[in-house]
């Protein structure tokens, strides 16, 4: 029986309130500061990745937990409107939906998150029939959801037993601990790891070395590592070969969620049977194109749009 979905995404879903750019330091003391713009958009690394993958034409399902409140219904409606199956996105009657406020300043940003249902999210929120009826399972925000993190090895085992491949974007660790012993079991069951450069260094314990060195070390734990490297593009390592891409040039408006759009592009490329180098180019293009508007989902490209920009920039996948 053919898979029902190309991709199941597990993890966080929350509204993002994005304000900025802030020209001066954030002031307390009940000072009111004016900024140029503000936006309410769908957020959460997992949710943005799911939206990006659906925009690229994949059949996508989402599993996780939000509150039974206005913010939770907003996220369900936004995901559904973008073609994501939300039958696995559960409503929690007692906890609020997470909420993130992002303050931008230049190319940097501060991220403030009220966790809400994040700590309560667990493997019980992931229906087994979704795990086994997708071609690929992607999990995000590992360090934000300790209950789900503890269950991920078992979830990935179930997926693998059904012939389903897996990927992980840990995102940042707010605690700063980066417990490599705790994350080792899930990395051992991950087929594709998708960190950014700072996260790759912290996961590998290679601060002070090159990003390529961190990717190579992680590729001894995970078969394929694709690292987002900001303005320098991206790189990929499979334990034997290092591949790099400079990405494409756009005029960025907001980089929120660009790494999640990169994830969507890389997974879409691989699920379409594209070679790793082409999937890396496509991922970098998707990440760059997503920065053209505020929020992580507003400017996510279609498959055709991403390929067109690659061709325009002189990198035409066959």
C-alpha positions in Angstrom: 0.0 0.0 0.0 1.6 3.4 -1.0 2.4 5.9 1.7 -0.4 8.3 2.6 2.1 11.2 3.2 5.5 12.2 1.9 6.4 13.8 5.2 5.3 13.7 8.8 6.6 16.6 10.9 6.7 16.3 14.7 7.3 19.1 17.1 6.4 22.7 17.9 3.7 25.0 16.6 3.1 28.5 17.9 2.3 32.0 16.7 5.3 34.2 16.2 4.9 37.9 17.0 7.8 39.6 15.0 8.7 43.2 15.7 11.5 45.4 14.5 14.0 46.4 13.5 15.0 47.8 16.9 17.5 50.6 16.3 18.6 51.0 19.9 19.0 48.6 22.9 15.8 47.2 24.3 14.7 49.6 27.1 12.9 48.7 30.3 11.5 51.1 32.9 8.2 51.3 31.1 9.7 53.0 28.1 7.8 52.8 24.8 9.9 52.3 21.7 8.6 52.6 18.2 9.7 50.2 15.5 9.0 50.1 11.7 6.9 46.9 11.5 5.2 44.1 13.4 3.6 40.8 12.1 1.7 37.9 13.5 2.7 34.7 11.6 2.7 30.9 12.1 5.8 29.9 14.0 7.6 27.0 15.5 10.5 25.2 13.7 8.4 22.2 13.0 5.3 24.1 11.8 7.4 26.3 9.5 9.1 23.3 8.0 5.7 21.6 7.5 4.4 24.7 5.7 7.5 25.0 3.5 7.3 21.3 2.5 3.6 21.6 1.6 4.4 24.7 -0.4 6.9 22.7 -2.3 4.2 20.2 -3.2 4.7 17.4 -0.6 1.9 15.7 1.1 2.5 16.7 4.7 1.0 15.7 8.1 1.8 17.3 11.5 1.8 15.9 15.0 2.2 17.8 18.2 0.2 19.7 20.8 -1.2 23.2 21.2 -3.6 24.7 23.7 -7.4 24.8 23.2 -7.2 28.5 22.9 -7.2 31.2 20.3 -3.5 30.8 19.6 -3.9 27.1 19.2 -6.9 27.4 16.8 -4.9 30.0 14.9 -2.1 27.5 14.4 -4.4 24.7 13.4 -6.2 27.0 10.9 -2.9 28.3 9.4 -1.4 24.8 8.9 -4.6 23.5 7.4 -4.9 26.5 5.1 -1.4 25.6 3.7 -2.4 22.1 3.0 -1.0 20.4 6.1 -2.9 17.5 7.6 -3.6 18.4 11.3 -5.3 15.3 12.5 -2.3 14.7 14.7 -2.1 18.2 16.2 -3.9 17.7 19.5 -5.6 20.4 21.6 -4.6 20.5 25.3 -7.5 21.7 27.5 -5.4 22.7 30.4 -2.2 24.3 29.0 -1.8 27.4 26.7 -0.3 27.3 23.2 3.3 28.4 23.2 4.0 32.0 22.1 7.1 33.5 20.7 8.1 37.2 20.4 11.0 37.9 18.1 12.7 41.3 18.3 14.9 42.0 15.2 17.9 44.3 15.1 20.0 44.4 12.0 20.8 40.8 11.0 20.4 39.6 14.6 17.3 38.8 16.6 16.2 38.1 20.2 13.7 35.3 20.7 11.5 35.1 23.7 9.3 32.0 24.1 6.6 31.2 26.6 6.6 27.3 26.5 3.0 26.5 27.1 2.3 23.0 25.9 5.9 22.3 24.8 7.0 20.5 28.0 3.8 18.4 27.9 4.3 17.3 24.3 5.4 13.6 24.1 5.4 10.5 22.0 1.7 10.0 22.9 0.9 12.9 20.7 2.3 11.1 17.6 -0.3 8.6 16.2 1.5 5.4 15.1 -0.5 5.3 11.9 1.1 8.6 10.9 4.6 7.3 11.7 4.1 4.3 9.5 2.1 5.9 6.6 4.7 8.6 5.6 7.8 8.3 3.5 9.9 10.4 5.9 9.6 11.7 9.5 11.1 15.0 10.6 11.4 16.2 14.2 12.3 19.7 15.3 13.0 21.7 18.5 14.5 18.7 20.4 15.7 20.7 23.4 12.4 22.6 23.8 10.3 19.5 24.4 12.0 17.1 26.9 9.1 14.7 26.9 9.1 14.3 23.2 12.9 14.2 23.1 12.9 11.2 25.5 10.4 9.4 23.2 12.1 10.2 19.9 14.4 7.1 19.8 11.3 4.9 20.1 9.4 6.9 17.6 12.2 6.7 15.1 12.6 3.0 15.7 8.9 2.5 14.8 9.4 4.6 11.7 12.5 2.7 10.6 10.7 -0.7 11.2 8.1 0.5 8.6 10.8 1.5 6.1 10.4 5.3 6.9 13.5 7.5 7.0 14.1 10.2 9.7 15.6 13.6 10.2 16.2 16.0 13.1 16.7 19.7 13.6 17.6 20.1 17.3 17.4 23.9 17.1 18.9 25.8 20.0 19.2 24.6 23.6 17.9 27.4 25.9 19.6 25.7 28.9 23.0 26.0 27.2 23.9 22.4 28.3 23.8 20.6 25.0 23.9 17.2 26.7 25.5 15.1 24.0 25.1 11.9 26.0 21.4 12.4 26.2 21.0 13.2 22.5 23.2 10.3 21.3 20.4 7.7 21.2 18.3 9.8 18.9 21.2 10.8 16.7 22.0 7.1 16.3 18.5 6.7 14.8 18.5 9.8 12.7 19.2 9.6 8.9 19.6 13.3 8.2 20.7 15.9 10.7 19.9 19.6 9.9 21.6 22.0 12.3 22.8 25.5 11.7 26.5 26.2 12.1 26.4 27.2 15.8 24.3 24.2 16.6 26.6 21.9 14.7 29.5 23.1 16.8 27.7 22.6 20.0 26.4 19.2 19.1 29.8 18.1 18.0 31.8 19.8 20.7 34.0 21.5 18.2 33.9 25.2 19.1 36.9 26.9 17.6 37.2 24.6 14.6 35.7 25.0 11.1 32.0 24.2 10.4 33.2 21.6 8.0 35.1 19.8 10.8 31.9 19.8 12.9 29.9 18.4 10.1 32.4 15.7 9.4 32.5 14.7 13.1 28.7 14.6 13.3 28.6 12.5 10.1 30.2 9.7 12.1 27.0 9.6 14.1 24.4 10.4 11.5 24.6 9.2 7.9 24.0 12.7 6.4 24.6 16.1 7.9 23.4 19.3 6.2 24.5 22.5 7.9 23.0 26.0 7.4 25.8 28.5 7.4 24.1 31.9 7.0 25.4 34.2 4.4 28.1 31.7 3.5 25.5 29.3 2.2 25.4 25.7 3.4 27.4 22.5 3.5 26.8 18.8 3.7 28.9 15.8 4.8 28.2 12.1 4.5 31.3 10.9 6.4 33.3 10.8 3.2 32.6 13.8 1.0 32.1 17.5 1.8 29.7 19.4 -0.4 29.1 23.1 -0.3 26.8 25.7 -1.8 27.0 29.4 -1.9 23.2 29.7 -2.1 21.4 32.4 -4.1 21.4 36.2 -3.6 18.2 37.9 -2.5 17.4 41.2 -0.6 16.4 39.9 2.8 13.6 41.4 4.8 13.4 38.9 7.7 15.4 35.8 8.4 13.0 34.2 10.8 12.4 30.6 9.9 14.9 30.6 7.0 16.6 27.5 8.5 13.2 25.7 8.6 12.5 26.5 5.0 16.0 25.2 4.2 15.0 21.9 6.0 11.8 21.7 3.8 13.8 22.2 0.6 16.5 19.7 1.5 13.9 17.0 2.4 11.8 17.8 -0.7 14.9 17.4 -2.8 15.9 14.1 -1.3 12.3 12.7 -1.4 12.2 13.7 -5.1 15.3 11.6 -5.7 17.6 14.5 -6.3 21.3 13.9 -5.7 22.6 15.3 -2.4 24.4 18.2 -4.1 21.2 19.3 -5.9 19.1 18.9 -2.7 21.6 21.2 -0.9 21.4 23.8 -3.6 17.6 23.6 -3.5 17.6 23.9 0.3 19.8 27.0 0.3 17.5 28.6 -2.3 14.4 27.8 -0.3 16.0 29.3 2.9 17.1 32.5 1.1 13.8 33.0 -0.7 11.9 32.7 2.6 13.6 35.9 3.8 11.9 38.1 1.3 9.0 38.9 3.7 8.3 39.0 7.5 7.7 35.7 9.2 8.8 32.1 8.4 6.0 31.2 6.0 4.9 34.3 4.0 7.6 34.1 1.3 8.2 30.3 1.1 8.7 29.3 -2.5 7.0 26.7 -4.6 9.1 23.9 -6.2 9.0 25.7 -9.6 9.9 29.0 -8.1 12.9 27.6 -6.2 14.2 25.8 -9.4 13.7 29.0 -11.4 15.8 31.0 -9.0 18.5 28.3 -9.1 18.5 28.6 -12.9 18.7 32.4 -12.8 21.6 32.2 -10.5 23.4 29.9 -12.8 22.9 26.7 -11.0 20.5 24.6 -13.0 19.7 21.1 -11.5 19.3 18.4 -14.2 
